[in-house]
Amino acid sequence: TDGDGLQDGLEAGEVDRLVGSAFDAFAADGDPATTTDPVLADTDGGGLADGEEDFNHDGVYDLPHELNPNDPLDDTVDLWVPPLVRGQFVTLVVDGVRKDSATWFCYSTAGTGVFTHPTYGFTMGLAQPITVLGKATATSAGSIGYSATVPASLPIGLSIWFQAVEAWGRPPVSFRVSNVEVAPIQ
């Protein structure tokens, strides 16, 4: 009913099709002890539709590759950018990544904006042009970092906006984008 990609009966915890029910398109819930709201696309209000969190649409919270549609805190990843000092080694850190996910660290010197990836459909908060700084793969859930040296040639005071994109799962691949952080070159 809510267009989140999960069948209503599955969201309601149904394991057997009810005769004459409103659940015309039926998929049995693999874990009827956990339910989501069939009329609310994002049950936990965390920013991702229930079907994006339960990406195989079986009603089971499959660790470590799925998100919990009843936990709003796992819908986001948080990026932290340290002070950027010319010629210094820095590590950008993302908290809240999933095990076996890949995270791309991106930046823009043009500021914030709205960019929707033409192939994958996720939306970033950076203005174009957007440059991929690098990629890191998480071997466990939690935090992941990407380290680099700040070029000594960058002008002091230049502002750089950063954002990370996390991807996981087998097709269809799921994506989450981090907050946008800005840091001036020192």
C-alpha positions as a Markdown table, in Angstrom:
| # | Residue | x | y | z |
|---|---|---|---|---|
| 1 | Thr | 0.0 | 0.0 | 0.0 |
| 2 | Asp | 2.8 | 2.4 | 0.9 |
| 3 | Gly | 5.0 | 1.8 | -2.1 |
| 4 | Asp | 8.1 | 0.8 | -0.1 |
| 5 | Gly | 8.8 | -2.4 | -2.1 |
| 6 | Leu | 7.5 | -4.7 | 0.6 |
| 7 | Gln | 4.2 | -6.6 | 0.3 |
| 8 | Asp | 1.6 | -5.5 | 2.9 |
| 9 | Gly | 1.1 | -9.0 | 4.3 |
| 10 | Leu | 4.8 | -9.4 | 4.8 |
| 11 | Glu | 4.9 | -6.0 | 6.6 |
| 12 | Ala | 2.0 | -7.1 | 8.9 |
| 13 | Gly | 3.8 | -10.3 | 9.8 |
| 14 | Glu | 1.5 | -12.6 | 7.9 |
| 15 | Val | 2.7 | -16.1 | 7.1 |
| 16 | Asp | -0.4 | -17.5 | 5.5 |
| 17 | Arg | -2.5 | -15.8 | 2.9 |
| 18 | Leu | -5.8 | -14.7 | 4.4 |
| 19 | Val | -8.9 | -15.4 | 2.3 |
| 20 | Gly | -10.6 | -12.2 | 1.4 |
| 21 | Ser | -7.8 | -10.1 | 2.9 |
| 22 | Ala | -6.7 | -6.7 | 1.7 |
| 23 | Phe | -3.3 | -8.2 | 1.1 |
| 24 | Asp | -3.8 | -9.1 | -2.6 |
| 25 | Ala | -0.1 | -9.4 | -3.5 |
| 26 | Phe | 1.1 | -11.7 | -0.8 |
| 27 | Ala | 4.6 | -12.7 | 0.3 |
| 28 | Ala | 5.0 | -14.7 | 3.5 |
| 29 | Asp | 6.9 | -13.0 | 6.3 |
| 30 | Gly | 10.1 | -14.9 | 7.1 |
| 31 | Asp | 10.1 | -13.5 | 10.7 |
| 32 | Pro | 6.6 | -12.7 | 11.8 |
| 33 | Ala | 7.9 | -11.5 | 15.2 |
| 34 | Thr | 9.2 | -8.3 | 13.5 |
| 35 | Thr | 6.8 | -6.1 | 11.5 |
| 36 | Thr | 6.7 | -2.8 | 9.7 |
| 37 | Asp | 3.9 | -0.4 | 9.0 |
| 38 | Pro | 2.2 | -1.3 | 5.7 |
| 39 | Val | 0.9 | 2.2 | 5.2 |
| 40 | Leu | 4.1 | 4.0 | 6.1 |
| 41 | Ala | 7.0 | 3.7 | 3.6 |
| 42 | Asp | 9.7 | 4.4 | 6.2 |
| 43 | Thr | 8.5 | 2.8 | 9.4 |
| 44 | Asp | 11.4 | 3.9 | 11.6 |
| 45 | Gly | 11.5 | 7.4 | 10.1 |
| 46 | Gly | 15.3 | 7.2 | 9.5 |
| 47 | Gly | 15.3 | 8.2 | 5.9 |
| 48 | Leu | 15.2 | 4.9 | 4.0 |
| 49 | Ala | 12.1 | 3.1 | 2.8 |
| 50 | Asp | 11.5 | -0.3 | 4.5 |
| 51 | Gly | 12.1 | -2.1 | 1.2 |
| 52 | Glu | 15.5 | -0.5 | 0.9 |
| 53 | Glu | 16.5 | -1.7 | 4.4 |
| 54 | Asp | 15.1 | -5.3 | 3.8 |
| 55 | Phe | 16.5 | -5.4 | 0.3 |
| 56 | Asn | 15.7 | -9.1 | -0.3 |
| 57 | His | 12.1 | -8.4 | 0.8 |
| 58 | Asp | 11.7 | -11.5 | 3.0 |
| 59 | Gly | 10.8 | -9.9 | 6.3 |
| 60 | Val | 13.9 | -11.1 | 8.0 |
| 61 | Tyr | 16.6 | -8.7 | 9.3 |
| 62 | Asp | 19.6 | -10.4 | 7.7 |
| 63 | Leu | 22.8 | -9.4 | 9.4 |
| 64 | Pro | 25.3 | -8.2 | 8.4 |
| 65 | His | 24.0 | -7.2 | 4.9 |
| 66 | Glu | 20.6 | -5.5 | 5.7 |
| 67 | Leu | 19.5 | -2.6 | 7.8 |
| 68 | Asn | 16.8 | -2.8 | 10.5 |
| 69 | Pro | 13.6 | -1.1 | 9.2 |
| 70 | Asn | 12.6 | -0.5 | 12.9 |
| 71 | Asp | 15.9 | 1.3 | 13.9 |
| 72 | Pro | 16.2 | 4.8 | 12.6 |
| 73 | Leu | 19.9 | 5.1 | 13.7 |
| 74 | Asp | 21.1 | 2.6 | 11.1 |
| 75 | Asp | 19.8 | 4.6 | 8.2 |
| 76 | Thr | 22.6 | 7.1 | 8.2 |
| 77 | Val | 26.4 | 7.1 | 8.0 |
| 78 | Asp | 28.3 | 9.9 | 9.6 |
| 79 | Leu | 31.4 | 11.5 | 8.0 |
| 80 | Trp | 34.1 | 13.3 | 10.1 |
| 81 | Val | 36.7 | 15.5 | 8.4 |
| 82 | Pro | 39.7 | 16.6 | 10.4 |
| 83 | Pro | 41.4 | 20.0 | 9.9 |
| 84 | Leu | 43.0 | 20.1 | 6.4 |
| 85 | Val | 46.6 | 21.4 | 6.8 |
| 86 | Arg | 48.7 | 21.7 | 3.6 |
| 87 | Gly | 51.3 | 19.0 | 3.3 |
| 88 | Gln | 49.8 | 17.0 | 6.2 |
| 89 | Phe | 48.5 | 13.5 | 6.3 |
| 90 | Val | 44.8 | 13.3 | 7.2 |
| 91 | Thr | 42.2 | 10.5 | 7.6 |
| 92 | Leu | 38.6 | 11.0 | 6.8 |
| 93 | Val | 36.4 | 8.8 | 8.9 |
| 94 | Val | 32.9 | 7.4 | 8.4 |
| 95 | Asp | 30.9 | 5.9 | 11.3 |
| 96 | Gly | 28.0 | 3.5 | 10.9 |
| 97 | Val | 29.2 | 1.5 | 7.9 |
| 98 | Arg | 28.1 | -2.1 | 7.3 |
| 99 | Lys | 30.4 | -5.1 | 7.2 |
| 100 | Asp | 31.5 | -5.9 | 3.7 |
| 101 | Ser | 30.3 | -2.5 | 2.3 |
| 102 | Ala | 32.3 | -0.3 | 0.0 |
| 103 | Thr | 32.6 | 3.4 | 0.8 |
| 104 | Trp | 33.6 | 6.1 | -1.7 |
| 105 | Phe | 35.0 | 9.4 | -0.3 |
| 106 | Cys | 34.0 | 12.3 | -2.6 |
| 107 | Tyr | 34.6 | 16.0 | -2.6 |
| 108 | Ser | 33.7 | 19.2 | -4.4 |
| 109 | Thr | 35.2 | 22.7 | -4.3 |
| 110 | Ala | 32.0 | 24.1 | -5.7 |
| 111 | Gly | 30.0 | 23.8 | -2.5 |
| 112 | Thr | 26.7 | 22.1 | -1.8 |
| 113 | Gly | 24.0 | 21.2 | -4.3 |
| 114 | Val | 21.8 | 18.4 | -5.4 |
| 115 | Phe | 23.3 | 15.6 | -7.6 |
| 116 | Thr | 21.4 | 12.4 | -8.4 |
| 117 | His | 23.5 | 9.7 | -9.8 |
| 118 | Pro | 22.2 | 8.9 | -13.3 |
| 119 | Thr | 22.8 | 5.1 | -13.1 |
| 120 | Tyr | 22.2 | 4.3 | -9.4 |
| 121 | Gly | 19.7 | 6.9 | -8.4 |
| 122 | Phe | 21.2 | 8.0 | -5.0 |
| 123 | Thr | 21.3 | 11.7 | -4.3 |
| 124 | Met | 24.3 | 13.6 | -3.0 |
| 125 | Gly | 24.5 | 17.0 | -1.4 |
| 126 | Leu | 27.5 | 18.2 | -3.3 |
| 127 | Ala | 27.6 | 20.6 | -6.3 |
| 128 | Gln | 29.3 | 19.4 | -9.5 |
| 129 | Pro | 32.0 | 18.8 | -10.4 |
| 130 | Ile | 32.3 | 16.0 | -7.8 |
| 131 | Thr | 35.6 | 14.1 | -7.5 |
| 132 | Val | 36.1 | 10.6 | -6.0 |
| 133 | Leu | 39.0 | 10.9 | -3.6 |
| 134 | Gly | 39.2 | 7.1 | -3.0 |
| 135 | Lys | 37.4 | 4.0 | -1.9 |
| 136 | Ala | 37.6 | 1.8 | 1.2 |
| 137 | Thr | 36.0 | -1.6 | 2.0 |
| 138 | Ala | 34.8 | -2.4 | 5.5 |
| 139 | Thr | 35.9 | -5.7 | 6.9 |
| 140 | Ser | 33.7 | -5.2 | 10.0 |
| 141 | Ala | 30.8 | -3.0 | 10.9 |
| 142 | Gly | 31.5 | 0.3 | 12.5 |
| 143 | Ser | 34.0 | 2.9 | 11.3 |
| 144 | Ile | 36.2 | 3.1 | 8.2 |
| 145 | Gly | 38.7 | 5.6 | 7.1 |
| 146 | Tyr | 40.4 | 6.9 | 4.0 |
| 147 | Ser | 43.9 | 8.6 | 4.4 |
| 148 | Ala | 45.6 | 11.0 | 2.1 |
| 149 | Thr | 48.1 | 13.9 | 2.1 |
| 150 | Val | 46.6 | 17.3 | 1.7 |
| 151 | Pro | 48.4 | 18.8 | -1.4 |
| 152 | Ala | 50.8 | 21.5 | -0.3 |
| 153 | Ser | 49.9 | 23.5 | -3.4 |
| 154 | Leu | 46.3 | 24.2 | -2.4 |
| 155 | Pro | 45.6 | 27.8 | -1.4 |
| 156 | Ile | 45.0 | 28.5 | 2.2 |
| 157 | Gly | 41.3 | 29.3 | 2.8 |
| 158 | Leu | 40.0 | 27.1 | -0.1 |
| 159 | Ser | 36.9 | 25.4 | 1.2 |
| 160 | Ile | 36.4 | 21.7 | 0.3 |
| 161 | Trp | 33.1 | 19.9 | 0.8 |
| 162 | Phe | 33.2 | 16.2 | 1.5 |
| 163 | Gln | 30.6 | 13.4 | 1.4 |
| 164 | Ala | 30.8 | 9.6 | 1.5 |
| 165 | Val | 28.7 | 7.1 | -0.4 |
| 166 | Glu | 28.3 | 3.6 | 1.0 |
| 167 | Ala | 27.2 | 0.6 | -1.1 |
| 168 | Trp | 26.4 | -3.0 | -0.2 |
| 169 | Gly | 24.5 | -6.1 | -1.3 |
| 170 | Arg | 24.2 | -7.9 | -4.5 |
| 171 | Pro | 22.0 | -6.5 | -7.2 |
| 172 | Pro | 19.9 | -4.6 | -6.4 |
| 173 | Val | 22.7 | -2.7 | -4.6 |
| 174 | Ser | 21.7 | -0.5 | -1.7 |
| 175 | Phe | 23.3 | 3.0 | -1.1 |
| 176 | Arg | 23.5 | 5.4 | 1.8 |
| 177 | Val | 25.1 | 8.8 | 1.7 |
| 178 | Ser | 26.7 | 10.6 | 4.6 |
| 179 | Asn | 26.3 | 14.1 | 5.9 |
| 180 | Val | 28.2 | 16.8 | 4.0 |
| 181 | Glu | 31.2 | 18.3 | 5.8 |
| 182 | Val | 33.1 | 21.4 | 4.8 |
| 183 | Ala | 36.7 | 22.1 | 5.8 |
| 184 | Pro | 39.0 | 25.0 | 4.7 |
| 185 | Ile | 42.6 | 24.5 | 3.8 |
| 186 | Gln | 44.9 | 25.7 | 6.5 |
